C-alpha cells in the first residue's frame, strides 16, 4: 500500500476493530469474524469512500460508518466465495481460508454475521441523519445483493466449464466487483453532496476501476508471484473459469487494462485537482503485484 494512504487504512482498521470488539456472540464466532476481517486486506473500498468524501469537502467522521459497512460486506463475500460449494479455495492472502481454519458451518455463519453487522453499524451511525442513512443503505444493499454482487457471483458459478462472450464477462464483473467499488465512491458523493456531473463521473470511475481491478487480478493469476499474491498461481485456469486473459489473451488483457485506466482517469475530470488522491489510488490498484 502506498505510504500516503496508510493513515486511511489504519483508520478503517481501528473502526472495524471497535465494531467487532462490541459484538456479543459466542467466542468461536467472534474470533472467526475477526479472522475473516483482519487477514491482510488492502482496504481498497473504504479508502475509495474516504478519499471521495474528502475530495467533496466532508470529514472522515461522516464516512466511517459506510466505509466500514462496505468493507464488512466485502469480507463476508470473500468468505462465502471461498467455500467448497463456490470457488473451493484453501488460501486467501497466504492464510488458510476461513472454512479451512475453522469449519464450513462456521464460515457460512461468519459471513452471515458480517453482512448483518454491516447494516447494523450503518443504521446506528451517530454522525449521519436518517435521510442520508436510508440513501446509503439503499445504495449498499443494491450493490451487494441480488441485482449486484450476488448476481455477479451467480453468473460466475454458472459460467464455469464453458466459454462466455466478452460482453458477458464484462457484465459478470461489473456486478461481482464493479458494483461494490462504484458504491464506495458513490457513497462518498452522497455524503459530499456532489453535483450531478461529479456523481456521474465518480460512478463511471468506479466501474472502470472495478473492471481494471479484475483484469489486473486475472493477469496476476497468469504471471504473478504466488508468494507475493498469497494464493496459487493459475488457480482460475485450473478451475476452467472465464478470465480476461482467457478472453483477450495476455497481451490483449494488458492493453485493455491500459484502456480502462485511461477511462478511469478521464471520469475524474469533473473533480479537477480534488481527484488527485483518487487518481493515485487507482494507479496503485492497476499496477499492483498482489
C-alpha positions in Angstrom: 0.0 0.0 0.0 1.2 3.5 -0.8 2.6 5.2 2.3 0.3 8.2 1.8 -2.7 6.0 2.2 -1.5 4.2 5.3 -3.3 6.6 7.7 -6.7 5.9 6.0 -6.0 2.1 6.2 -5.2 2.4 9.9 -8.3 4.5 10.4 -10.7 1.9 8.9 -9.0 -0.9 10.7 -9.5 0.9 14.0 -13.2 1.4 13.2 -13.5 -2.3 12.3 -11.7 -3.4 15.4 -14.1 -1.3 17.6 -17.1 -2.7 15.9 -16.0 -6.3 16.1 -15.0 -5.8 19.7 -18.5 -4.7 20.6 -20.2 -7.8 19.1 -21.9 -10.0 21.6 -21.6 -13.6 20.2 -20.1 -17.0 21.1 -16.3 -16.8 21.3 -15.7 -19.0 18.2 -18.0 -16.9 16.1 -16.4 -13.6 17.3 -12.9 -15.0 16.7 -13.9 -16.2 13.2 -15.4 -12.8 12.4 -12.1 -11.1 13.4 -10.1 -13.7 11.4 -12.3 -13.0 8.3 -11.8 -9.3 8.5 -8.2 -8.9 9.7 -6.4 -11.1 7.2 -4.3 -8.7 5.3 -6.9 -6.9 3.1 -5.8 -3.8 1.2 -9.0 -1.9 2.2 -9.4 -0.5 -1.3 -13.2 0.1 -0.9 -13.2 2.1 2.3 -10.2 4.0 1.0 -12.1 5.0 -2.1 -15.0 6.1 0.1 -12.8 8.2 2.4 -10.9 9.8 -0.5 -14.2 10.7 -2.3 -15.7 12.1 0.9 -12.6 14.3 1.4 -12.5 15.4 -2.2 -16.0 16.7 -1.8 -15.2 18.6 1.3 -16.6 16.4 4.1 -14.9 15.0 7.2 -14.0 11.3 7.6 -16.1 11.0 10.7 -19.1 11.1 8.4 -17.7 8.3 6.2 -16.6 5.8 8.9 -20.0 4.1 9.1 -20.5 3.5 5.4 -16.8 2.8 4.8 -16.8 0.0 7.4 -20.2 -1.3 6.2 -18.8 -1.7 2.6 -15.7 -3.5 3.9 -17.7 -5.8 6.1 -19.9 -6.7 3.2 -16.8 -7.3 1.0 -15.2 -9.5 3.7 -18.4 -11.6 4.0 -18.5 -12.1 0.3 -14.9 -13.4 0.2 -15.6 -15.9 3.0 -18.6 -17.3 1.1 -16.8 -17.2 -2.2 -14.0 -19.4 -0.8 -16.5 -22.1 0.3 -16.3 -25.6 -1.2 -19.7 -25.1 -2.9 -18.3 -22.0 -4.7 -14.6 -21.4 -5.5 -13.4 -24.1 -3.1 -10.2 -22.1 -2.2 -7.9 -23.1 0.6 -5.7 -20.0 0.7 -6.5 -16.3 0.8 -3.7 -13.7 1.1 -1.3 -16.5 2.2 -3.5 -17.7 5.1 -6.0 -20.7 5.3 -9.4 -19.6 4.2 -11.9 -19.4 7.0 -13.7 -22.7 6.3 -10.2 -24.4 6.5 -9.1 -22.5 9.6 -12.4 -23.3 11.4 -15.1 -25.3 9.5 -17.6 -24.9 6.8 -20.6 -24.2 9.0 -18.7 -21.5 10.9 -17.6 -19.9 7.7 -21.2 -19.6 6.5 -22.4 -18.2 9.8 -19.4 -15.8 9.9 -20.3 -14.4 6.5 -24.0 -14.0 7.6 -22.9 -12.2 10.8 -20.6 -9.8 9.0 -23.3 -8.9 6.4 -25.8 -8.2 9.2 -23.2 -6.2 11.2 -22.5 -4.0 8.1 -26.1 -2.7 8.0 -26.4 -2.6 11.8 -23.3 -0.3 12.0 -24.6 2.0 9.3 -28.1 2.1 10.9 -26.7 3.2 14.3 -24.2 5.7 12.9 -24.4 8.8 15.1 -22.7 11.1 12.5 -25.5 10.8 9.9 -29.0 12.0 9.7 -31.8 9.5 8.9 -32.3 10.6 5.3 -28.6 10.1 4.4 -28.6 6.7 6.2 -31.6 5.5 4.2 -29.9 6.6 1.0 -26.7 4.9 1.8 -28.4 1.7 2.9 -30.3 1.7 -0.4 -27.1 2.1 -2.4 -25.2 -0.6 -0.5 -28.0 -3.1 -0.5 -28.4 -2.8 -4.2 -24.7 -3.0 -4.9 -24.2 -6.1 -2.8 -27.5 -8.0 -3.2 -29.3 -9.9 -5.9 -29.1 -7.1 -8.5 -25.4 -6.5 -7.7 -22.5 -8.5 -6.3 -24.5 -11.7 -5.6 -25.8 -11.7 -9.1 -22.2 -11.5 -10.4 -21.2 -14.4 -8.2 -24.1 -16.4 -9.6 -23.1 -15.6 -13.1 -19.5 -16.6 -12.3 -20.6 -20.0 -11.0 -22.9 -20.6 -14.0 -20.0 -19.9 -16.4 -17.5 -22.4 -15.1 -16.5 -25.1 -17.6 -17.9 -23.2 -20.6 -16.8 -20.2 -22.6 -18.8 -16.9 -22.4 -18.6 -13.8 -24.6 -16.5 -10.8 -23.8 -19.7 -8.8 -23.1 -21.0 -11.4 -20.7 -17.6 -11.5 -19.0 -17.8 -7.7 -18.6 -21.3 -7.8 -17.3 -20.4 -10.5 -14.8 -17.5 -8.5 -13.3 -19.5 -5.2 -13.4 -21.8 -7.0 -11.0 -19.4 -9.1 -9.0 -16.7 -6.4 -8.5 -17.7 -3.2 -10.1 -21.0 -2.6 -8.2 -19.3 -2.5 -4.8 -16.3 -0.5 -5.9 -18.7 2.0 -7.6 -20.8 2.0 -4.4 -17.7 3.1 -2.5 -17.2 6.3 -4.5 -20.9 6.9 -4.9 -21.3 6.8 -1.1 -18.6 9.5 -0.8 -20.5 11.5 -3.4 -23.8 11.1 -1.3 -22.0 12.3 1.8 -20.4 15.2 0.0 -23.5 16.1 -2.0 -21.6 16.2 -5.2 -23.1 17.8 -8.3 -24.8 15.6 -10.9 -21.8 15.9 -13.1 -19.4 14.9 -10.3 -21.6 11.9 -9.2 -21.9 10.7 -12.8 -18.1 11.0 -13.2 -17.4 9.2 -10.0 -19.8 6.4 -10.9 -18.1 5.9 -14.2 -14.7 6.0 -12.4 -15.9 3.2 -10.1 -17.0 0.9 -12.9 -13.8 1.5 -15.0 -11.7 0.8 -11.8 -13.8 -2.2 -10.9 -13.1 -3.8 -14.3 -9.5 -2.8 -14.2 -9.2 -4.4 -10.7 -10.4 -7.7 -12.1 -8.3 -7.5 -15.3 -5.2 -7.0 -13.1 -6.2 -9.9 -10.9 -6.6 -12.1 -14.0 -3.2 -11.0 -15.3 -1.6 -11.7 -11.9 -3.2 -15.2 -11.9 -1.3 -15.8 -15.1 2.1 -14.2 -14.4 2.1 -13.2 -10.7 4.4 -14.4 -7.9 2.4 -16.9 -5.8 4.4 -15.9 -2.6 3.6 -12.2 -3.1 -0.1 -12.8 -4.1 -0.8 -15.3 -1.2 -2.5 -17.8 -3.5 -1.7 -20.4 -6.0 -0.8 -19.1 -9.5 -3.1 -20.3 -12.3 -5.9 -21.3 -9.9 -8.6 -19.8 -12.2 -7.3 -21.7 -15.2 -7.3 -24.9 -13.3 -10.9 -24.4 -12.4 -11.8 -23.6 -16.0 -13.1 -20.2 -15.1 -13.6 -17.4 -17.6 -11.0 -14.6 -17.2 -9.9 -11.5 -19.2 -6.7 -13.4 -20.1 -8.6 -16.3 -21.5 -10.9 -14.0 -23.4 -8.4 -11.4 -24.7 -5.0 -13.2 -24.4 -2.3 -11.9 -22.1 -1.2 -9.0 -24.4 -4.9 -8.1 -25.1 -5.7 -8.1 -21.4 -2.8 -5.8 -20.7 -3.9 -3.5 -23.5 -7.5 -3.5 -22.1 -6.1 -2.6 -18.7 -4.4 0.5 -20.1 -7.7 1.4 -21.8 -9.6 1.1 -18.5 -7.0 3.1 -16.7 -7.5 5.9 -19.2 -11.3 5.7 -18.8 -11.0 5.9 -15.0 -8.7 9.0 -15.2 -11.0 10.8 -17.7 -14.0 10.1 -15.5 -12.4 12.1 -12.7 -12.0 15.3 -14.8 -15.1 17.0 -13.3 -13.4 17.0 -9.8 -10.2 18.6 -11.2 -7.3 18.8 -8.7 -9.5 17.4 -5.9 -9.3 14.0 -7.5 -5.6 13.6 -7.2 -5.7 11.2 -4.3 -8.3 9.1 -6.1 -6.2 9.1 -9.2 -3.1 8.0 -7.2 -5.0 5.2 -5.6 -6.4 4.0 -8.9 -2.8 3.9 -10.3 -1.7 1.7 -7.4 -4.7 -0.6 -7.9 -4.0 -1.1 -11.6 -0.2 -1.5 -11.2 -0.2 -3.7 -8.0 1.5 -7.0 -7.9 -0.7 -8.7 -5.3 
